[in-house]
Amino acid sequence: MSRRFIAILSFAAAIGLSPHAGQAGFFSASWPVATKAPAGEALISFKDSQLAKAAAQRVWYTGAFEHFEYARLETRDLVVEAVYDTIIGDQTILDYPHWMESMIDTWNRNRGQSKSWGKSGRAQAWHGHIDYKLYRLQGANQHCAGFNSEWDHSGRDSYGRPGKLFFGYMCAKAGETLTENRVENILKGVTIDKRFGHRFVKPGQTASVDQAAVAIASGAAGSATGNHAFPFEFGTHHVESGAGFGN
């Protein structure tokens, strides 16, 4: 039995649903739902003057316990791919398994590439801070930075896991520089637009997967864009102290 199905059964039991509710779910909705983000409804925004006007691809995905946006923005000299992930419901949590280097390698641009690692740092952001790490893709001669942040940690979860995640990377075009100051300024200017934060959960919604949207977010074999782990499915039912775990 998969970890994912066990999590669904645990959550269903906790809120009094039938074990068969794995396809009925929140608010009598079904999942997954994968679609291109509606025009003008970006969750992830950048105040950086270039990125604010950049060509963008955005995909929304709703699962049993979470919703996330994948965003790819490209300017003349920079590409950024990022994910904002948030839980659905008050008994759920994100079981995020990555440290910085392993998260960086989930992105197709970085997979299997030799890297020289640089400085680590921390940028102050709208919610607290975003950690980052500089690196260079040696074969492509691209200067890059990975970034990672988790917050809204649950005191009800024995492991103190987060309810929200923001992670991704940015790379300058081949041969161009990417300074630490540039990385920090970009990350300081990240915002999450809460106006659209709950539109993805609709009572009675029907499971629907737009394969073109999934292809944008996951990338094709050999692609330099997308994340091969999409959809991520970090969401799970939280574990309270005394429930047999983490006592």
FIVEXLO-140188 format. One line per 3 residues: number of its first residue (from 1); for each residue x, y, z of N, C-alpha, C. Coordinates in Angstrom, 3 decimals. Layout:
% residues N
NUM> X:Y:Z:X:Y:Z:X:Y:Z; ...;
***
This chain:
% residues 247
1> 0.858:-1.189:0.000:0.000:0.000:0.000:0.889:1.231:0.000; 0.630:2.197:-0.892:1.511:3.352:-1.030:1.365:4.294:0.147; 2.447:5.090:0.387:2.401:6.104:1.428:1.276:7.094:1.164;
4> 1.067:7.400:-0.143:0.042:8.357:-0.513:-1.346:7.851:-0.131; -1.646:6.574:-0.406:-2.966:6.043:-0.107:-3.163:5.922:1.407; -2.108:5.551:2.132:-2.196:5.492:3.601:-2.540:6.861:4.159;
7> -1.904:7.903:3.606:-2.175:9.267:4.061:-3.626:9.644:3.810; -4.157:9.280:2.657:-5.552:9.587:2.331:-6.494:8.883:3.302; -6.225:7.610:3.592:-7.061:6.875:4.538:-7.019:7.516:5.920;
10> -5.808:7.925:6.361:-5.669:8.543:7.677:-6.450:9.839:7.747; -6.348:10.639:6.704:-7.057:11.916:6.685:-8.563:11.694:6.657; -9.019:10.756:5.853:-10.453:10.477:5.769:-11.007:10.055:7.126;
13> -10.255:9.196:7.814:-10.706:8.754:9.131:-10.763:9.916:10.112; -9.773:10.809:10.006:-9.691:11.912:10.956:-10.865:12.873:10.832; -11.394:13.048:9.609:-12.488:13.998:9.444:-13.832:13.308:9.207;
16> -13.847:11.983:9.440:-15.106:11.268:9.414:-15.620:10.916:8.041; -14.731:10.835:7.062:-15.160:10.442:5.723:-15.037:8.940:5.546; -15.757:8.431:4.597:-15.597:7.036:4.208:-14.201:6.812:3.668;
19> -13.602:5.604:3.869:-12.315:5.319:3.269:-12.312:5.470:1.758; -13.482:5.463:1.134:-13.552:5.617:-0.308:-13.573:7.088:-0.722; -13.376:7.995:0.258:-13.436:9.421:-0.048:-12.177:9.925:-0.721;
22> -11.218:9.061:-0.953:-9.993:9.497:-1.624:-10.253:10.110:-2.966; -11.347:9.785:-3.617:-11.699:10.431:-4.874:-12.898:11.366:-4.715; -13.361:11.568:-3.483:-14.461:12.504:-3.256:-13.947:13.781:-2.614;
25> -13.192:13.618:-1.512:-12.337:14.676:-1.005:-13.011:15.889:-0.430; -12.171:16.948:-0.314:-12.591:18.188:0.287:-13.822:18.767:-0.403; -14.785:19.202:0.431:-15.945:19.920:-0.056:-16.654:19.178:-1.184;
28> -16.679:17.846:-1.104:-17.284:17.004:-2.126:-16.656:17.223:-3.504; -15.403:17.640:-3.499:-14.671:17.818:-4.748:-13.844:16.578:-5.019; -13.408:16.430:-6.256:-12.517:15.332:-6.594:-11.213:15.892:-7.154;
31> -10.208:15.096:-7.144:-8.880:15.528:-7.556:-8.185:14.407:-8.288; -7.104:14.642:-8.966:-6.409:15.928:-9.066:-7.046:16.851:-10.092; -6.702:18.133:-9.972:-7.057:19.128:-10.969:-5.765:19.825:-11.381;
34> -5.420:19.726:-12.642:-4.224:20.384:-13.177:-4.638:21.249:-14.350; -4.262:22.510:-14.303:-4.678:23.443:-15.340:-3.687:24.583:-15.449; -3.666:25.240:-16.584:-2.906:26.478:-16.695:-3.589:27.528:-15.828;
37> -2.802:28.345:-15.160:-3.372:29.379:-14.297:-4.213:30.339:-15.130; -5.367:30.754:-14.614:-6.182:31.726:-15.339:-5.395:33.002:-15.627; -5.653:33.623:-16.741:-4.942:34.842:-17.126:-5.074:35.906:-16.038;
40> -3.960:36.474:-15.643:-3.968:37.542:-14.650:-4.074:37.078:-13.222; -4.028:35.767:-12.981:-4.186:35.261:-11.622:-2.929:34.519:-11.178; -1.824:35.230:-11.094:-0.561:34.653:-10.650:-0.488:34.633:-9.133;
43> -0.147:33.493:-8.566:0.108:33.438:-7.123:1.482:34.009:-6.800; 2.491:33.604:-7.574:3.864:34.066:-7.348:4.123:35.298:-8.199; 4.536:36.390:-7.546:4.862:37.616:-8.263:6.243:38.107:-7.845;
46> 6.892:38.830:-8.744:8.208:39.402:-8.484:8.144:40.904:-8.716; 8.693:41.663:-7.774:8.754:43.114:-7.920:9.919:43.540:-8.807; 10.890:42.650:-9.010:12.012:42.958:-9.882:11.489:43.492:-11.212;
49> 12.049:44.604:-11.671:11.496:45.304:-12.838:11.499:44.438:-14.093; 12.529:43.605:-14.279:12.575:42.749:-15.457:11.602:41.581:-15.331; 11.602:40.931:-14.177:10.739:39.769:-13.995:9.267:40.148:-13.960;
52> 8.961:41.345:-13.493:7.571:41.784:-13.442:6.961:41.858:-14.834; 7.809:42.040:-15.855:7.321:42.138:-17.231:7.690:40.912:-18.064; 8.208:39.880:-17.402:8.728:38.716:-18.129:7.610:37.855:-18.705;
55> 7.932:37.191:-19.800:7.032:36.158:-20.322:6.954:35.034:-19.293; 5.749:34.540:-19.033:5.571:33.569:-17.952:4.678:32.415:-18.382; 4.964:31.245:-17.828:4.118:30.055:-17.922:3.753:29.667:-16.497;
58> 2.468:29.434:-16.251:2.036:29.096:-14.893:1.048:27.928:-14.938; 1.224:27.012:-13.992:0.354:25.840:-13.893:-0.131:25.723:-12.453; -1.431:25.476:-12.292:-2.000:25.211:-10.967:-2.322:23.726:-10.859;
61> -2.044:23.198:-9.683:-2.337:21.783:-9.425:-2.988:21.668:-8.053; -4.123:20.996:-7.985:-4.803:20.721:-6.722:-4.809:19.219:-6.485; -4.293:18.810:-5.318:-4.321:17.415:-4.920:-5.232:17.221:-3.729;
64> -5.106:16.096:-3.073:-5.973:15.797:-1.934:-5.739:16.737:-0.767; -4.478:17.138:-0.547:-4.125:17.892:0.652:-3.469:19.231:0.358; -3.207:19.541:-0.883:-2.410:20.739:-1.178:-2.763:21.319:-2.541;
67> -2.387:22.572:-2.694:-2.457:23.232:-3.991:-1.136:23.933:-4.228; -0.657:23.898:-5.477:0.573:24.637:-5.747:0.540:25.250:-7.132; 1.356:26.295:-7.247:1.573:26.931:-8.540:3.011:26.708:-8.971;
70> 3.163:26.249:-10.202:4.464:26.219:-10.858:4.536:27.443:-11.752; 5.642:28.186:-11.676:5.806:29.371:-12.511:7.183:29.354:-13.166; 7.199:29.666:-14.452:8.467:29.859:-15.165:8.446:31.230:-15.818;
73> 9.468:32.044:-15.507:9.581:33.386:-16.045:10.924:33.514:-16.755; 10.901:34.120:-17.926:12.131:34.281:-18.696:12.272:35.714:-19.187; 13.461:36.268:-18.972:13.800:37.568:-19.510:14.928:37.377:-20.524;
76> 15.445:38.457:-21.011:16.529:38.379:-21.989:17.755:37.678:-21.424; 17.979:37.815:-20.107:19.219:37.274:-19.531:19.015:36.369:-18.318; 17.765:35.995:-18.031:17.512:35.219:-16.815:16.309:34.304:-16.996;
79> 16.394:33.105:-16.410:15.244:32.220:-16.317:15.033:31.870:-14.844; 13.789:31.897:-14.407:13.428:31.550:-13.034:12.313:30.515:-13.088; 12.459:29.442:-12.331:11.379:28.475:-12.150:11.140:28.337:-10.647;
82> 9.873:28.422:-10.260:9.556:28.433:-8.833:8.225:27.752:-8.571; 8.074:27.288:-7.339:6.828:26.652:-6.891:6.416:27.251:-5.550; 5.145:27.606:-5.443:4.536:27.941:-4.156:3.516:26.861:-3.850;
85> 3.659:26.214:-2.698:2.823:25.078:-2.310:2.184:25.383:-0.967; 0.873:25.156:-0.853:0.170:25.422:0.402:-0.836:24.313:0.683; -1.035:24.034:1.955:-1.953:22.974:2.353:-3.400:23.402:2.151;
88> -4.285:22.406:2.051:-5.726:22.599:2.058:-6.245:21.918:3.320; -6.948:22.661:4.158:-7.498:22.070:5.375:-6.605:22.300:6.579; -7.169:22.098:7.775:-6.429:22.402:8.999:-5.839:21.161:9.668;
91> -5.962:20.003:9.047:-5.355:18.792:9.613:-4.302:18.222:8.669; -3.810:19.062:7.787:-2.835:18.611:6.810:-1.522:19.357:6.988; -0.489:18.830:6.370:0.864:19.342:6.524:1.656:18.961:5.276;
94> 2.756:19.641:5.032:3.616:19.329:3.896:4.851:18.576:4.374; 5.003:17.373:3.903:6.151:16.534:4.261:7.216:16.717:3.174; 8.019:17.764:3.342:8.972:18.190:2.312:10.307:17.499:2.562;
97> 10.793:16.674:1.621:11.948:15.823:1.907:13.297:16.399:1.497; 13.344:17.598:0.926:14.573:18.043:0.272:15.420:18.983:1.129; 16.728:18.855:0.987:17.647:19.910:1.389:17.976:20.683:0.115;
100> 18.763:21.741:0.230:18.944:22.647:-0.902:19.453:21.946:-2.159; 20.536:21.187:-2.024:21.143:20.572:-3.213:20.211:19.563:-3.866; 19.493:18.783:-3.070:18.596:17.781:-3.663:17.401:18.451:-4.328;
103> 16.930:19.575:-3.772:15.848:20.316:-4.415:16.316:20.864:-5.761; 17.513:21.414:-5.803:18.050:21.968:-7.048:18.081:20.895:-8.134; 18.423:19.678:-7.757:18.543:18.603:-8.746:17.217:18.044:-9.221;
106> 16.100:18.441:-8.620:14.808:17.996:-9.145:14.437:18.749:-10.422; 15.072:19.891:-10.667:14.765:20.693:-11.848:15.530:20.158:-13.044; 14.849:20.019:-14.157:15.449:19.395:-15.335:16.711:20.103:-15.817;
109> 16.769:21.416:-15.681:17.952:22.152:-16.108:19.200:21.703:-15.342; 19.002:21.279:-14.110:20.132:20.971:-13.236:20.466:19.480:-13.130; 19.534:18.621:-13.516:19.712:17.172:-13.330:20.908:16.669:-14.124;
112> 21.769:15.926:-13.430:22.900:15.294:-14.084:23.999:16.248:-14.515; 23.871:17.513:-14.139:24.874:18.501:-14.527:25.953:18.625:-13.445; 27.204:18.700:-13.876:28.291:18.963:-12.925:28.158:20.396:-12.427;
115> 28.322:20.562:-11.116:28.125:21.874:-10.508:29.320:22.254:-9.642; 29.635:23.508:-9.653:30.566:24.050:-8.663:29.724:24.905:-7.718; 29.762:24.573:-6.434:28.901:25.222:-5.453:29.561:26.475:-4.908;
118> 28.760:27.492:-4.699:29.245:28.756:-4.182:28.681:29.075:-2.814; 28.528:30.349:-2.538:28.120:30.816:-1.219:26.653:30.515:-0.935; 26.361:30.357:0.343:24.985:30.263:0.811:24.617:31.571:1.492;
121> 23.340:31.912:1.441:22.895:33.140:2.081:21.431:33.079:2.436; 20.933:34.191:2.948:19.533:34.267:3.387:19.009:35.660:3.059; 17.903:35.714:2.350:17.273:36.982:1.990:16.021:37.189:2.832;
124> 15.832:38.401:3.341:14.609:38.734:4.059:13.472:38.872:3.055; 12.320:38.330:3.405:11.209:38.294:2.460:9.907:38.655:3.170; 8.805:38.588:2.420:7.506:39.025:2.925:7.059:38.250:4.152;
127> 7.488:37.016:4.294:6.988:36.147:5.347:8.047:35.811:6.387; 9.295:36.196:6.142:10.394:35.830:7.028:11.702:35.843:6.250; 12.121:34.678:5.762:13.351:34.633:4.986:13.295:33.518:3.936;
130> 14.172:33.665:2.945:14.350:32.659:1.904:15.832:32.331:1.860; 16.175:31.067:2.058:17.562:30.631:1.943:17.925:30.450:0.478; 19.184:30.691:0.147:19.627:30.491:-1.231:21.052:29.962:-1.260;
133> 21.420:29.375:-2.394:22.774:28.871:-2.585:23.186:29.106:-4.034; 24.345:29.713:-4.211:24.874:29.968:-5.544:25.572:28.720:-6.079; 25.516:28.544:-7.399:26.229:27.445:-8.030:26.420:27.765:-9.509;
136> 27.281:27.007:-10.162:27.496:27.167:-11.593:27.347:25.826:-12.271; 26.550:25.784:-13.330:26.455:24.594:-14.162:27.669:24.605:-15.086; 28.598:23.697:-14.828:29.888:23.788:-15.496:29.798:23.555:-16.995;
139> 29.044:22.550:-17.411:28.954:22.247:-18.830:28.277:23.345:-19.616; 27.225:23.940:-19.039:26.470:24.990:-19.721:27.044:26.379:-19.470; 28.013:26.470:-18.543:28.594:27.759:-18.160:27.513:28.756:-17.757;
142> 26.615:28.288:-16.880:25.547:29.144:-16.375:25.698:29.356:-14.883; 25.616:30.613:-14.471:25.643:30.962:-13.054:24.213:30.983:-12.535; 23.991:30.283:-11.428:22.633:30.033:-10.943:22.555:30.192:-9.434;
145> 21.337:30.150:-8.919:21.094:30.121:-7.479:19.830:29.323:-7.211; 19.901:28.402:-6.261:18.712:27.711:-5.787:18.160:28.452:-4.583; 16.849:28.373:-4.367:16.249:29.030:-3.209:15.161:28.153:-2.615;
148> 14.963:28.319:-1.331:14.111:27.393:-0.596:13.590:28.082:0.662; 12.301:27.947:0.938:11.736:28.511:2.162:10.540:27.688:2.591; 10.389:27.485:3.878:9.205:26.820:4.423:8.759:27.566:5.664;
151> 7.442:27.671:5.850:6.915:28.420:6.979:5.516:27.921:7.317; 4.867:28.628:8.239:3.548:28.216:8.726:3.627:26.812:9.329; 4.643:26.620:10.187:4.840:25.314:10.814:3.733:25.044:11.841;
154> 3.289:23.822:11.873:2.166:23.464:12.736:2.648:22.987:14.098; 2.144:23.631:15.158:2.425:23.164:16.504:1.661:21.896:16.835; 0.679:21.539:16.002:-0.111:20.324:16.217:0.562:19.104:15.624;
157> 1.568:19.339:14.785:2.285:18.233:14.154:3.527:17.913:14.970; 3.708:16.654:15.319:4.831:16.261:16.170:6.173:16.621:15.559; 6.236:16.668:14.248:7.494:16.956:13.579:7.626:18.429:13.211;
160> 6.614:19.235:13.530:6.683:20.657:13.259:6.837:21.000:11.796; 6.217:20.200:10.940:6.377:20.403:9.504:5.577:21.622:9.024; 5.951:22.160:7.852:5.345:23.415:7.397:4.012:23.224:6.690;
163> 3.299:24.334:6.568:2.069:24.356:5.792:2.241:25.071:4.469; 3.407:25.716:4.276:3.662:26.445:3.045:5.126:26.284:2.643; 5.340:26.236:1.324:6.683:26.097:0.764:6.844:27.047:-0.415;
166> 8.076:27.523:-0.587:8.445:28.266:-1.783:9.854:27.814:-2.152; 10.027:27.308:-3.362:11.335:26.795:-3.742:11.524:26.886:-5.245; 12.784:26.847:-5.671:13.073:26.905:-7.093:14.519:27.278:-7.356;
169> 14.756:27.821:-8.528:16.115:28.229:-8.898:16.024:29.353:-9.924; 17.136:30.016:-10.135:17.268:30.990:-11.218:18.635:30.804:-11.851; 18.702:31.005:-13.167:19.974:30.895:-13.883:20.099:32.045:-14.872;
172> 21.282:32.643:-14.899:21.592:33.617:-15.939:21.855:32.873:-17.242; 21.711:33.563:-18.349:22.032:32.963:-19.638:23.517:32.633:-19.696; 23.860:31.677:-20.525:25.242:31.192:-20.596:26.217:32.351:-20.762;
175> 27.260:32.326:-19.924:28.302:33.337:-20.003:28.013:34.611:-19.241; 26.754:34.793:-18.778:26.389:35.988:-18.022:26.632:35.750:-16.526; 26.821:36.824:-15.778:27.039:36.708:-14.343:25.705:36.764:-13.600;
178> 25.701:36.238:-12.394:24.559:36.336:-11.490:25.129:36.608:-10.104; 25.093:37.842:-9.689:25.727:38.227:-8.439:24.845:37.892:-7.237; 25.481:37.790:-6.102:24.748:37.535:-4.861:23.759:38.672:-4.591;
181> 24.151:39.893:-4.886:23.281:41.040:-4.674:22.034:40.957:-5.556; 22.212:40.517:-6.791:21.070:40.353:-7.703:20.110:39.294:-7.193; 20.659:38.173:-6.733:19.826:37.093:-6.198:19.019:37.593:-5.005;
184> 19.677:38.273:-4.074:18.984:38.756:-2.878:17.883:39.749:-3.237; 18.169:40.657:-4.165:17.159:41.642:-4.539:15.936:40.987:-5.181; 16.171:39.966:-6.000:15.042:39.257:-6.610:14.207:38.570:-5.541;
187> 14.857:37.885:-4.617:14.121:37.146:-3.589:13.414:38.073:-2.604; 14.022:39.204:-2.311:13.365:40.172:-1.430:12.087:40.705:-2.053; 12.012:40.685:-3.376:10.855:41.222:-4.065:9.784:40.208:-4.416;
190> 9.900:38.993:-3.896:8.869:37.976:-4.142:7.636:38.284:-3.292; 6.467:38.142:-3.882:5.218:38.234:-3.123:4.287:37.107:-3.559; 3.400:36.719:-2.661:2.357:35.733:-2.961:1.026:36.464:-2.931;
193> 0.298:36.442:-4.040:-0.959:37.170:-4.158:-2.085:36.350:-3.549; -2.498:36.733:-2.359:-3.504:35.968:-1.623:-4.911:36.128:-2.189; -5.096:37.067:-3.121:-6.435:37.227:-3.700:-6.890:35.970:-4.418;
196> -5.921:35.204:-4.912:-6.256:34.016:-5.689:-5.977:32.732:-4.917; -5.681:32.868:-3.634:-5.198:31.744:-2.861:-6.186:30.635:-2.597; -7.494:30.898:-2.751:-8.458:29.843:-2.440:-9.392:29.539:-3.615;
199> -9.159:30.118:-4.750:-10.040:29.873:-5.880:-9.877:28.476:-6.456; -8.791:27.819:-6.099:-8.540:26.489:-6.658:-9.369:25.417:-5.982; -9.954:25.691:-4.818:-10.788:24.715:-4.121:-12.246:25.091:-4.352;
202> -12.917:24.311:-5.179:-14.286:24.636:-5.536:-15.208:23.487:-5.156; -16.264:23.760:-4.384:-17.204:22.692:-4.034:-17.725:21.986:-5.285; -17.674:20.674:-5.247:-18.197:19.892:-6.343:-17.320:19.838:-7.578;
205> -16.091:20.357:-7.485:-15.244:20.340:-8.675:-14.948:18.898:-9.095; -14.739:18.707:-10.374:-14.472:17.390:-10.938:-13.001:17.259:-11.279; -12.458:16.090:-11.004:-11.060:15.846:-11.354:-10.845:16.099:-12.838;
208> -9.773:16.818:-13.131:-9.494:17.167:-14.517:-8.009:17.468:-14.656; -7.352:16.811:-15.592:-5.916:17.003:-15.780:-5.665:17.462:-17.213; -5.200:18.687:-17.344:-4.808:19.238:-18.632:-3.379:18.765:-18.909;
211> -3.236:17.826:-19.819:-1.927:17.236:-20.076:-0.939:18.261:-20.627; -1.421:19.246:-21.338:-0.528:20.296:-21.832:0.040:21.103:-20.672; -0.791:21.351:-19.653:-0.310:22.060:-18.468:0.715:21.222:-17.719;
214> 0.431:19.933:-17.568:1.386:19.042:-16.892:2.706:19.016:-17.629; 2.667:19.006:-18.952:3.897:18.978:-19.748:4.732:20.236:-19.531; 4.063:21.378:-19.351:4.783:22.618:-19.081:5.543:22.512:-17.758;
217> 4.866:22.004:-16.729:5.447:21.973:-15.392:6.453:20.852:-15.199; 6.247:19.716:-15.859:7.139:18.572:-15.659:8.285:18.551:-16.664; 8.057:19.120:-17.843:9.080:19.124:-18.882:9.161:17.775:-19.586;
220> 9.561:17.804:-20.828:9.739:16.567:-21.585:11.116:15.991:-21.307; 11.321:14.746:-21.733:12.625:14.109:-21.552:13.691:14.952:-22.235; 14.761:15.228:-21.495:15.847:16.026:-22.041:15.586:17.517:-22.042;
223> 14.444:17.942:-21.474:14.095:19.359:-21.462:14.957:20.125:-20.470; 15.186:21.406:-20.763:15.909:22.279:-19.845:14.953:23.054:-18.950; 13.656:22.770:-19.046:12.686:23.437:-18.185:11.799:22.390:-17.515;
226> 11.096:22.817:-16.472:10.204:21.925:-15.748:10.908:21.163:-14.643; 10.094:20.468:-13.864:10.591:19.700:-12.723:10.095:18.259:-12.868; 11.026:17.312:-12.955:10.651:15.924:-13.236:9.801:15.317:-12.128;
229> 9.798:15.923:-10.921:9.019:15.385:-9.799:7.572:15.887:-9.790; 7.214:16.764:-10.710:5.841:17.284:-10.766:4.870:16.184:-11.180; 3.702:16.053:-10.508:3.240:16.800:-9.337:3.883:16.269:-8.056;
232> 4.101:17.132:-7.094:4.982:16.803:-5.975:4.324:15.940:-4.906; 3.097:16.252:-4.536:2.359:15.478:-3.529:3.116:15.390:-2.202; 3.489:16.560:-1.674:4.102:16.633:-0.342:3.048:16.580:0.759;
235> 1.791:16.889:0.432:0.751:16.990:1.441:0.424:15.655:2.080; 0.167:15.703:3.381:-0.225:14.514:4.126:-0.966:14.958:5.388; -1.533:13.998:6.102:-2.209:14.285:7.372:-1.166:14.484:8.460;
238> -1.340:15.512:9.295:-0.323:15.735:10.323:-0.403:14.659:11.421; 0.696:14.512:12.124:0.813:13.503:13.176:0.899:14.212:14.516; -0.084:13.966:15.373:-0.085:14.590:16.692:0.688:13.748:17.683;
241> 1.323:14.431:18.637:2.027:13.733:19.705:1.052:12.838:20.448; 1.483:11.595:20.689:0.622:10.642:21.373:-0.147:9.758:20.428; 0.033:10.003:19.098:-0.695:9.193:18.108:0.099:7.981:17.660;
244> 1.180:7.723:18.361:1.998:6.551:18.002:3.246:6.921:17.245; 3.423:8.230:16.975:4.608:8.703:16.279:5.140:9.923:17.023; 6.419:10.055:17.048:7.047:11.268:17.556:6.716:11.573:19.000;
247> 6.476:10.560:19.837:6.165:10.820:21.240:7.379:11.368:21.956;
***
